[in-house]
Amino acid sequence: MDIHQLRVFASVFKNKSFSKASGELYLTQPTVSEHIRTLENEFDCKLFDRLGRTIIPTKEAEVLYSHAMEIIEKANTLKETIGQFKKEVTGELIIGASTIPGTYLMPPVMAVFQKKYPSISFQILISDSKGIVEKVSRHELLMGAVGTKIYNTQIDYIPFMDDELIAVSSPSLIKKEELTLRELIKFPMVLREEGSGTRKETEKILEAKGISPENIKIAGIFGSTDAVKQAVKAGLGFSILSKFAVIDELKHKILKEIKLTDIQMKRKFYIVTHKKRTLPPAYATFLKHITAESKDI
């Protein structure tokens, strides 16, 4: 058993697929299968039950996965620590992010970070807030950036930036510049999907004002911020979105902000980590960087 075999096993376990692991690791599928067979022979057990094209991890695989991830992380940390002797932080950051942080905040943050630490590479994987928190809690990601707190006892939430949610519509749908929240919801509304941080924060705001879902005429539910914006531009309804997401549309007057006279809608963005995981040096360096400097973005 070597670290490479454990990386292959972890990828198969995470993806529940030999072919997806093959693509992720840039290995042929027979090579991936051979590594798994070697591990099964070494541990004298089956690691995956094959049901047609579907594979299901065995109990032994569940145990091996948790230990494999610990070994892989220690190997990565060792490599990065040795790299520090050269006075250079190295490594790869794989960070999950919900739509608004991933699309509008992380790119400029990463640009500044890479100028300081050019030997660190990174990937940003975008999902909704709920999905990112679940991946961190299941050890599939070491770090994420989300727009709401999802209850999970295994997760630490570290605030790193403030956001303002605003009501927007097409200029033709709502003529007035100012409304109360109750006046606003007389118009049809466009929402993000369940699991979205923006959706969750919007529901909190409505609930705090005593407005139940039954009081809202939902014109449509969409799985991305861009889809919501397109629906609002088309006049389907108004929406409540992060100001970061509509800066250009407001500037060019494609959308208009409806000022709410009775409420300010603020929220925070959070970096999420697992309470029981020790961050490798590259991740720890990035966390220090983003909490110190992202407010200037």
Secondary structure, 3 states (H helix, E strand, C coil): CCHHHHHHHHHHHHHCCHHHHHHHHCCCHHHHHHHHHHHHHHHCCCCEEEECCEEEECHHHHHHHHHHHHHHHHHHHHHHHHHHCCCCCCEEEEEEECHHHHHHHHHHHHHHHHHHCCCEEEEEEECCHHHHHHHHHCCCCCEEEECCCCCCCCEEEEEEEEEEEEEEECCCCCCCCEECHHHHCCCCEEEECCCCHHHHHHHHHHHHCCCCHHHCCEEEEECCHHHHHHHHHCCCCEEEEEHHHHHHHHHCCCCEEEEECCCCCEEEEEEEEECCCCCCHHHHHHHHHHHHHHHHC
